[in-house]
């Protein structure tokens, strides 16, 4: 169920993706809970949900605060409107894929979509991943 949040909510997402970090473990739930509680209580956010993905695949979700008046309590199922920050996440994933040699940022997007999908061109030039990442 999608919930539209009426107040500003900070979302922290912690993901371990690189093999060299395999031995790293994140703080205990109590430490994370205290960190987010402090930030909410200081008025730096209305509510925070933190997702932790450990290198061994273990997942933890911690929440504190409120989503707004009349909203359901924050939990692992909370839906957030993250706005412009999703552009940063997308660009980081693109850079990671380019670094792994899975694609080049100069590649036309058309080269990486399923058969039957047509990406438009602007003006007469194929849209590249670089164009999307730099919003051109």
Buried (B, 14 or more C-beta within 10 A) or exposed (E): EEBEBEEEBBBBEEEBEEEEEEEEEBEEEEEBBEBBBEBBEEEEBBBBBBBBBBBEEEEBBBBBBBBBEEBBEBEEEBEBEEEEEEEEEEBEEBEEBBEEEEBEBEBBBBEEEEEEEEBEEEEEEBBBBBBBBEEE
